[in-house]
Amino acid sequence: MKFGFEEFSSDSDSDQGPSTSALQRRGHSSSSKTPSTPFTPKQVHVRTPLQPSNARRAKLFSTSAARRGAQDSSDDDSSDPEFSEEEEDSEEEEWPVGPVGSIGMRGWRRPGETGLGKGKGKANDPSQRVYGGPDDFDLWDQQQRAQSWAAANKSFKMSLSRSMSTSPTSSQLVQRQDASSLHTLLETLTIAHSKSQALLRNSFEQRNKALWDSIEASILAAEKEEEGKRRVLEEQRRRGEEAERKAKEMREAEERKKEEERKAVEKKKADEEKRVLEEKKQVELAKAKREQEAKEALERAKRMSEADGGSPQADWEKWTMKMTEIKTLVLPVVSQNPAYRKACFAAKRAITPKIGQLTASASAISRIIQQLHEILTSLRPPAGQETSTQPYTWALNHLSKALVKQAETEVTAKLGTAYPLGRIVIGLLGLGHTELGDVLMARLVKKCFWITGWWPPKQPGQSDEAHQKALGHAPPSAGETLVQYSQRMSGLVALYAAIVQTSPLERPQGPLAPNILANVPPHFRPSAGWKWLVLILRPPLVGLEPTPLLLCSFLEISGEAMLAVYGKQMGKFLEVLLREGVREGKAGFSEKSKSSTVRLMLWLEEWEKTGRVEKIMGKEVDP
């Protein structure tokens, strides 16, 4: 039931006294100093008195003097916001502050004290006060408290008596309403409690489930991690075993390989020694065989030359045998002797550029003749000493090769360049290098069989390629045409004609002493040129395509010298060649060589008109 105080309990009535709101209203009435104002009961909320904090206690003592001087203007302490936030303090329980016997916000009791009147008579007890004796404020406060409490108690009793004097029906109705409200409240609280319990239970179950899930996940993660570590260790172990196995296999394979290599080296060494012995034996046998064949070939060629009176075939075989002798008796010996190889290599490097630097200057020709003479002399063994002549012959062979190469390239393009080459040959022959005549002639015949005036037929068992090589043709891989072949042969014939027409009595290659003229071999004298003019016009050479060009080149180079030597006889030859051979066509030149035939005819007609031969540039040496 409601008696004017909605939340006032019996315990608070007996022990705690009025609520804080009542005390505040009482303080307000005290501060207004109108105790006679009738008291109107209002809703009072009684609560347990709060213990003042240390800060509040300090404030109480620090402001007590100011309150006594300004009671009308000061506000009630109950309105201070600090009062609502006071905290319990064990020191204040032991040594409380404030008026003795007061209740609520402005009074405290010692522990164990109960009732509102237990503090009466103790305000002036010095043992019960913390600081000094009671002052005016304390006396006033006690008076106001007593008055307020009396008024509140009176109002409470009056309200209680009025409530008790109401009709029983109304009271029962209120009680039933209160009971219904209480039942409803209890049901609401029960439902709320059930919901809270269910929520708490669900929350606990969820937390428990989450905890176990986390534990199980951790266990699974640990197991997975352990499994991963185990697999890693297993993989490492497997890899280690595999690596060790492979290393063992590699070591075994390396050992087997080394053993095989050792055996192979030993076998190779034995085979090499055996092969060297066999090669050495074969070389010795081949050398002996070549020497024997060379001797027999030379003897056979000599006999044929003596019996045949120097026929073109004998000359060709003679010079072919000479070339064979060089290849079998000179070149292998030099190649197998380190000292010979070194000396011949130095001579080769000195000879080759000399031929390339040759010009029509008299001073240049004399200088190169002298330089070549010194090089050859350094390789020729001294007279009276039985030493090997292979290095000297090798140098002569290389010089001849360089002269032939120059004729195939430079002379083919410009016939006048053959004259300095002829002067070099005659000059070296005059200085005593007579073997050069045979070596050079052998080289010329090897490249140009036309010089002998005899066409070598294909021998039994000889291949076409070997026969073409014997005729002076380039290898098939070179792709040389017949026109190019004819021009190359004309250059070699021009070199031969230049040597034949060069006089050893003229400078710069001469003049030679009468007793030295014999150093010039017969095949390099003008008589050999006269013989060649006759042989070239004989079948089958006269009917070959290159013949008119070769004949024209020979006459252009040596025609003037041949006229000077043979005079009217040479003139008759040229006249018959022009009239019957070219104009009447009795010479039998090939129809494919018309351009060369016309060139020959123009040259002969020029001689017929002027009675002399036009000199080619290069014949006369420069000073």
C-alpha positions in Angstrom: 0.0 0.0 0.0 1.0 3.6 -0.6 1.2 5.8 2.5 2.8 8.9 1.0 6.3 7.3 0.8 6.2 5.0 -2.3 9.5 3.1 -1.7 9.8 3.3 2.1 10.4 0.1 3.9 10.1 -0.9 7.6 13.8 -1.3 7.9 14.5 2.2 6.7 11.9 3.5 9.1 13.5 1.9 12.1 17.1 2.3 11.3 17.8 4.7 8.5 15.3 7.5 9.1 14.2 9.9 6.3 15.6 9.6 2.7 18.0 12.0 1.2 15.2 13.9 -0.6 13.4 14.4 2.8 16.6 15.6 4.3 17.1 18.0 1.4 13.6 19.4 1.9 14.2 19.7 5.6 17.5 21.4 5.0 15.7 23.8 2.7 13.1 24.6 5.3 15.7 25.1 7.9 17.7 27.4 5.6 14.5 29.5 5.1 14.0 29.8 8.9 10.2 29.2 8.6 9.5 26.1 10.8 5.9 27.1 11.1 5.3 26.3 7.4 2.9 23.3 7.2 4.6 20.0 6.0 3.3 18.4 2.9 4.4 14.8 2.5 6.0 14.0 -0.8 7.6 10.9 -2.3 10.8 10.3 -0.3 13.3 7.7 -1.4 15.2 6.4 1.7 18.6 4.9 0.9 21.5 3.9 3.0 23.6 6.9 4.1 26.8 7.3 2.1 30.1 7.8 3.9 31.7 11.1 3.1 34.9 10.9 1.2 38.2 12.5 2.3 37.7 15.3 -0.2 34.2 16.0 1.3 35.5 15.9 4.8 38.3 18.3 3.9 35.8 20.6 2.3 33.5 20.4 5.3 36.2 21.6 7.7 37.6 24.2 5.2 34.2 25.9 4.7 32.6 25.7 8.1 33.7 29.3 9.0 32.3 30.6 5.8 28.9 28.9 6.3 28.5 30.5 9.7 28.9 34.0 8.2 26.7 33.4 5.2 23.9 30.9 6.1 21.2 32.8 4.1 23.1 32.8 0.8 24.7 29.4 0.9 23.1 26.4 -0.8 22.3 23.1 0.8 25.1 20.5 0.7 22.7 18.0 -0.6 22.7 19.7 -4.0 26.5 19.3 -4.3 27.2 16.8 -7.1 30.0 15.3 -5.0 27.4 13.9 -2.6 26.1 11.6 -5.3 29.5 10.1 -6.0 30.8 9.5 -2.4 32.8 6.4 -1.8 33.2 4.3 1.3 36.3 5.1 3.4 37.6 3.0 6.2 39.2 6.0 7.9 35.8 7.8 8.1 34.2 4.8 9.6 36.9 4.9 12.3 36.9 8.6 12.6 33.6 10.0 11.3 32.9 13.7 10.8 29.7 15.8 11.0 27.1 16.3 13.7 26.7 13.4 16.1 23.3 11.7 15.9 22.5 13.0 12.4 21.1 10.8 9.7 21.4 10.7 5.9 23.6 13.1 4.0 24.6 15.2 7.0 25.0 12.8 9.9 26.7 9.5 10.5 26.7 7.0 13.3 29.5 4.9 14.6 29.5 1.3 13.7 27.0 -0.6 15.8 24.8 2.5 16.6 21.1 2.4 15.6 18.1 4.7 16.2 17.8 8.4 15.8 18.2 9.2 19.5 21.5 7.4 20.1 23.5 10.4 19.2 21.7 12.8 21.5 23.9 14.3 24.2 27.1 13.3 22.4 27.6 16.5 20.3 29.3 18.2 23.2 31.4 15.2 24.2 35.0 16.1 23.2 35.8 12.4 22.9 33.2 12.0 20.2 34.2 14.9 18.0 37.0 15.0 15.6 37.7 18.7 15.7 37.0 21.0 18.6 33.6 21.6 20.3 30.2 22.4 18.7 29.9 25.7 17.0 26.9 27.8 16.1 26.3 26.0 12.8 26.2 22.7 14.5 23.7 23.9 17.1 21.5 25.3 14.4 21.8 22.2 12.3 20.8 20.0 15.2 17.8 22.2 15.9 16.7 22.1 12.4 17.1 18.4 12.1 15.0 17.8 15.3 12.2 20.0 14.0 12.2 18.4 10.5 12.1 14.9 11.9 9.3 15.8 14.3 7.3 17.3 11.4 8.0 14.3 9.2 7.1 11.8 11.9 3.9 13.6 12.6 2.9 13.7 9.0 3.7 10.0 8.6 1.5 9.1 11.5 -1.3 11.3 10.2 -1.1 9.6 6.8 -1.0 6.2 8.4 -4.1 6.9 10.4 -5.9 8.2 7.4 -5.1 5.1 5.4 -6.2 2.9 8.2 -9.5 4.8 8.4 -10.5 4.0 4.8 -13.2 1.4 4.0 -12.3 -2.3 4.0 -13.6 -2.7 0.5 -11.3 -0.1 -0.9 -8.4 -1.5 1.1 -9.0 -5.0 -0.2 -9.3 -3.8 -3.7 -6.1 -2.0 -3.4 -4.5 -5.1 -1.9 -5.9 -7.3 -4.8 -4.6 -4.8 -7.2 -1.3 -4.8 -5.5 -1.2 -8.5 -5.4 -2.1 -8.7 -9.1 0.5 -6.2 -9.9 3.0 -8.1 -7.8 2.0 -11.4 -9.5 2.3 -9.8 -12.9 5.6 -8.4 -11.9 6.8 -11.7 -10.6 5.7 -13.4 -13.8 7.5 -10.8 -15.8 10.6 -11.2 -13.6 10.3 -15.0 -13.9 10.0 -14.8 -17.7 12.9 -12.3 -17.8 14.9 -14.6 -15.5 14.1 -17.6 -17.7 15.1 -15.7 -20.8 18.2 -14.5 -19.1 19.0 -18.0 -18.0 18.3 -19.3 -21.4 20.4 -16.6 -23.0 23.1 -17.3 -20.4 22.9 -21.0 -21.0 23.0 -20.5 -24.8 25.8 -18.1 -24.5 27.7 -20.6 -22.2 27.0 -23.4 -24.7 28.1 -21.3 -27.6 31.3 -20.3 -25.7 31.8 -23.9 -24.7 31.3 -25.1 -28.3 33.5 -22.3 -29.6 36.1 -23.3 -27.0 36.0 -26.9 -28.0 36.0 -26.0 -31.6 39.0 -23.9 -31.0 40.7 -26.7 -29.1 39.8 -29.2 -31.8 41.0 -26.8 -34.5 44.2 -26.3 -32.6 44.6 -30.0 -32.2 43.9 -30.5 -36.0 46.4 -27.7 -36.8 49.0 -29.2 -34.5 48.4 -32.6 -36.1 48.6 -31.1 -39.6 51.8 -29.2 -38.6 53.2 -32.4 -37.1 52.2 -34.3 -40.2 53.7 -31.6 -42.4 56.9 -31.8 -40.4 56.9 -35.5 -40.6 56.4 -35.4 -44.3 59.2 -32.8 -44.7 61.5 -34.9 -42.6 60.5 -38.0 -44.7 61.0 -36.1 -47.9 64.4 -34.8 -46.7 65.3 -38.3 -45.7 64.2 -39.6 -49.1 66.0 -36.9 -50.9 69.1 -37.5 -48.8 69.0 -41.2 -49.6 68.4 -40.4 -53.3 71.2 -37.9 -53.4 73.5 -40.4 -51.7 72.5 -43.1 -54.1 73.1 -40.8 -57.1 76.4 -39.7 -55.7 77.4 -43.3 -55.3 76.3 -44.1 -58.8 78.2 -41.0 -60.1 81.3 -42.0 -58.2 81.0 -45.5 -59.6 80.4 -44.1 -63.1 83.3 -41.8 -62.8 85.5 -44.6 -61.7 84.3 -46.7 -64.6 84.8 -43.8 -66.9 88.3 -43.2 -65.7 89.1 -46.8 -66.0 87.7 -46.9 -69.5 89.6 -43.7 -70.4 92.8 -45.2 -69.0 92.3 -48.3 -71.0 91.4 -46.3 -74.1 94.5 -44.1 -73.6 96.7 -47.2 -73.3 95.1 -48.7 -76.3 95.4 -45.5 -78.3 99.0 -45.2 -77.3 99.7 -48.7 -78.3 97.8 -48.2 -81.6 99.6 -44.9 -82.2 102.9 -46.5 -81.7 102.0 -49.3 -84.0 100.6 -46.8 -86.5 103.8 -44.7 -86.4 105.9 -47.8 -86.9 103.7 -48.8 -89.9 103.7 -45.3 -91.3 107.4 -45.0 -90.9 107.9 -48.4 -92.6 105.5 -47.4 -95.4 107.2 -44.0 -95.8 110.5 -45.7 -96.2 109.1 -48.1 -98.7 107.3 -45.4 -100.6 110.4 -43.3 -100.6 112.6 -46.1 -101.9 109.9 -46.8 -104.5 109.6 -43.2 -105.6 113.4 -42.9 -105.9 113.5 -46.0 -108.0 110.6 -44.8 -110.2 112.2 -41.4 -110.6 115.5 -42.8 -111.6 113.8 -45.2 -114.1 111.7 -42.3 -115.5 114.7 -40.1 -115.9 116.6 -42.8 -117.7 113.6 -43.6 -119.8 113.1 -40.0 -120.7 116.8 -39.6 -121.5 116.7 -42.6 -123.7 113.6 -41.4 -125.5 115.1 -38.0 -126.0 118.2 -39.4 -127.5 116.4 -41.9 -129.7 113.6 -39.5 -130.8 115.8 -36.5 -131.3 113.8 -34.4 -128.9 110.3 -35.1 -130.0 107.4 -33.1 -128.4 106.1 -36.2 -126.6 109.6 -36.9 -125.2 109.8 -33.3 -124.0 106.4 -33.5 -122.3 107.4 -36.8 -120.6 110.7 -35.3 -119.6 109.2 -32.3 -117.9 106.5 -34.4 -116.3 109.1 -36.7 -114.8 111.0 -33.7 -113.5 107.9 -32.5 -111.7 107.4 -36.0 -110.3 111.0 -36.0 -109.1 110.4 -32.8 -107.3 107.2 -34.1 -105.6 108.8 -37.4 -104.5 112.4 -36.4 -103.7 112.3 -32.8 -102.6 109.0 -31.8 -101.1 108.6 -34.8 -98.6 112.2 -34.4 -97.4 111.8 -30.7 -96.7 108.4 -31.2 -95.0 109.8 -33.9 -92.6 112.9 -32.0 -91.6 112.2 -29.1 -89.1 115.4 -27.3 -90.0 114.7 -27.4 -93.7 111.1 -26.4 -93.1 112.2 -23.3 -91.1 114.7 -22.2 -93.8 112.3 -22.8 -96.7 109.5 -21.0 -94.9 111.7 -17.9 -94.5 112.7 -18.1 -98.1 109.1 -18.4 -99.2 108.1 -15.3 -97.2 111.0 -13.4 -98.9 110.4 -14.6 -102.5 106.6 -14.1 -102.8 106.5 -10.3 -102.3 109.5 -9.8 -104.6 107.6 -11.2 -107.6 104.5 -9.1 -106.8 106.6 -5.9 -106.6 108.2 -6.4 -110.0 107.8 -3.5 -112.5 109.4 -2.5 -115.9 112.0 -0.3 -114.1 115.6 -1.3 -114.8 116.6 -0.4 -111.3 113.7 -2.4 -109.8 114.6 -5.4 -112.0 118.3 -5.3 -111.0 117.5 -5.0 -107.3 115.0 -7.9 -107.3 117.4 -10.1 -109.3 120.1 -9.4 -106.7 117.8 -10.0 -103.8 116.5 -13.3 -105.2 120.1 -14.3 -105.9 121.0 -13.8 -102.3 118.0 -15.8 -101.0 118.7 -18.7 -103.4 122.4 -18.7 -102.6 121.7 -18.9 -98.9 120.0 -22.2 -99.4 122.4 -23.7 -102.0 125.1 -25.9 -100.5 128.7 -24.7 -101.0 130.7 -26.2 -103.9 132.6 -29.3 -103.0 130.5 -30.2 -100.0 128.2 -33.3 -100.0 125.1 -31.8 -98.4 121.5 -32.0 -99.3 120.2 -29.9 -102.1 116.6 -30.3 -101.3 116.1 -26.9 -99.7 117.7 -25.1 -102.7 115.5 -27.1 -105.1 112.5 -26.4 -102.9 113.2 -22.6 -103.1 113.6 -22.8 -106.9 110.3 -24.7 -107.2 108.5 -22.0 -105.1 110.0 -19.2 -107.2 108.8 -21.0 -110.4 105.4 -21.4 -108.8 105.3 -17.7 -108.1 106.3 -16.8 -111.6 103.6 -19.1 -113.1 101.0 -17.7 -110.7 101.9 -14.2 -111.8 101.5 -15.2 -115.4 98.1 -16.7 -114.8 96.8 -13.5 -113.2 98.7 -10.4 -114.2 100.0 -11.4 -117.6 96.6 -12.7 -118.7 95.1 -9.2 -118.1 98.1 -7.3 -119.5 100.6 -9.1 -121.8 103.3 -6.5 -121.3 103.9 -7.6 -117.7 105.5 -10.8 -119.0 108.7 -8.9 -120.0 110.0 -8.2 -116.4 109.3 -11.8 -115.5 111.4 -13.0 -118.4 114.3 -10.7 -117.5 114.2 -12.0 -113.9 114.6 -15.6 -115.2 117.4 -14.8 -117.6 119.2 -12.7 -114.9 119.1 -15.5 -112.3 120.2 -18.1 -114.9 123.2 -15.8 -115.7 124.1 -15.7 -112.0 124.5 -19.4 -112.0 121.1 -20.8 -110.9 120.9 -23.1 -113.9 118.6 -25.6 -112.2 116.0 -22.9 -112.3 115.6 -23.5 -116.1 114.6 -27.1 -115.6 112.3 -26.5 -112.6 110.5 -23.6 -114.2 110.1 -25.5 -117.5 108.6 -28.4 -115.5 106.2 -26.0 -113.8 105.2 -24.4 -117.1 104.5 -27.8 -118.8 102.5 -29.0 -115.8 100.2 -26.0 -116.1 100.3 -25.5 -119.9 101.1 -28.6 -122.1 100.9 -26.3 -125.1 104.5 -25.2 -124.5 105.7 -28.6 -125.6 103.7 -28.6 -128.8 102.2 -32.0 -128.0 98.7 -32.9 -126.9 98.8 -35.7 -124.3 96.0 -38.2 -124.9 94.1 -40.0 -122.2 96.0 -42.9 -120.8 94.5 -46.3 -120.1 92.8 -46.3 -116.7 93.1 -42.5 -116.3 89.9 -40.8 -115.2 88.4 -37.8 -117.0 89.2 -35.5 -114.2 92.8 -36.6 -114.1 93.1 -36.1 -117.8 91.6 -32.7 -117.7 94.1 -31.8 -115.0 96.9 -33.0 -117.2 95.6 -30.7 -119.9 95.8 -27.7 -117.5 92.1 -27.3 -116.8 91.0 -26.0 -113.4 89.0 -28.4 -111.1 85.3 -28.7 -111.9 84.4 -26.9 -108.7 86.1 -23.8 -110.0 83.6 -23.5 -112.8 86.1 -22.3 -115.4 84.8 -21.8 -118.9 86.7 -22.6 -122.1 87.3 -18.9 -122.8 88.8 -18.4 -119.3 90.9 -21.4 -119.8 92.2 -20.0 -123.2 93.0 -16.7 -121.6 94.9 -18.3 -118.8 96.9 -20.5 -121.2 97.7 -17.4 -123.3 99.3 -15.8 -120.2 101.5 -18.8 -119.6 102.5 -18.9 -123.3 103.3 -15.1 -123.1 105.6 -15.8 -120.1 107.4 -18.5 -122.1 107.7 -16.2 -125.1 109.1 -13.4 -122.9 111.8 -15.7 -121.6 112.6 -17.0 -125.1 112.9 -13.5 -126.6 115.0 -12.0 -123.7 118.6 -11.5 -124.6 121.3 -12.1 -122.0 123.4 -9.5 -123.5 121.1 -6.6 -122.7 120.6 -4.7 -119.5 119.4 -5.0 -116.8 119.6 -8.8 -116.8 122.9 -8.7 -118.7 125.3 -8.5 -120.3 126.6 -11.9 -119.6 130.1 -13.1 -120.4 130.5 -15.4 -123.4 131.4 -18.3 -121.2 128.2 -17.7 -119.1 125.8 -17.7 -122.0 125.6 -21.5 -121.8 123.8 -21.1 -118.5 120.7 -20.3 -120.5 119.2 -23.8 -121.3 118.1 -24.7 -124.9 114.4 -24.7 -124.1 114.6 -21.0 -123.2 116.5 -19.8 -126.3 115.0 -18.4 -129.5 115.5 -21.7 -131.3 112.9 -23.2 -128.9 110.5 -20.4 -129.9 111.0 -21.2 -133.6 110.3 -24.8 -132.9 107.2 -24.0 -131.0 105.8 -21.9 -133.9 106.1 -24.9 -136.1 104.7 -27.4 -133.6 101.6 -25.3 -132.7 100.4 -25.4 -136.4 100.5 -29.2 -136.5 97.4 -31.3 -135.9 95.8 -31.9 -133.5 96.8 -28.6 -131.8 96.0 -26.4 -134.7 92.3 -27.4 -134.7 91.8 -26.7 -131.0 89.9 -23.6 -130.0 92.7 -21.9 -127.9 95.3 -22.2 -130.7 94.8 -18.9 -132.6 94.8 -16.9 -129.3 98.0 -18.7 -128.1 99.7 -18.1 -131.4 98.7 -14.4 -131.5 100.0 -13.9 -127.9 103.3 -15.6 -128.7 103.8 -13.4 -131.8 102.8 -10.2 -129.9 105.4 -10.9 -127.2 108.3 -12.4 -129.2 107.5 -11.5 -132.9 110.0 -8.6 -133.1 112.8 -10.6 -131.5 112.1 -13.6 -133.8 112.3 -11.3 -136.8 115.5 -9.9 -135.6 117.0 -13.4 -135.1 115.6 -15.3 -138.2 115.1 -12.3 -140.6 113.7 -13.4 -144.0 112.9 -16.9 -142.8 110.6 -15.5 -140.1 109.1 -13.1 -142.7 108.3 -16.0 -145.0 106.7 -17.9 -142.1 104.4 -14.9 -141.3 103.6 -14.4 -145.0 102.5 -18.0 -145.5 100.6 -18.0 -142.3 98.6 -14.9 -143.3 97.9 -15.8 -146.9 97.3 -19.5 -146.8 96.7 -20.2 -143.1 94.3 -17.3 -142.3 92.9 -15.9 -145.5 92.6 -19.1 -147.4 91.8 -21.1 -144.2 94.3 -23.8 -144.8 95.6 -23.6 -141.3 92.6 -25.4 -140.0 91.7 -23.2 -137.1 88.5 -24.0 -135.2 85.3 -22.2 -136.1 84.7 -21.5 -132.5 87.8 -19.3 -132.4 86.8 -16.7 -135.0 87.5 -13.8 -132.7 91.1 -15.0 -131.9 91.6 -15.7 -135.6 90.6 -12.2 -136.5 92.9 -10.8 -133.9 95.8 -12.9 -135.4 94.9 -11.7 -138.9 94.9 -8.0 -137.9 98.3 -8.4 -136.3 99.7 -10.2 -139.5 98.2 -7.5 -141.8 99.8 -4.7 -139.7 103.2 -6.4 -140.1 102.5 -6.9 -143.9 101.7 -3.2 -144.3 104.5 -1.7 -142.2 107.1 -4.5 -142.3 107.6 -4.2 -138.6 105.9 -5.4 -135.4 104.3 -3.0 -133.0 106.0 -3.0 -129.7 103.9 -3.8 -126.6 104.2 -1.5 -123.6 106.6 -3.0 -121.1 109.2 -4.4 -123.6 111.4 -1.3 -123.2 112.6 -0.9 -119.6 112.4 2.4 -117.9 115.6 4.1 -116.9 
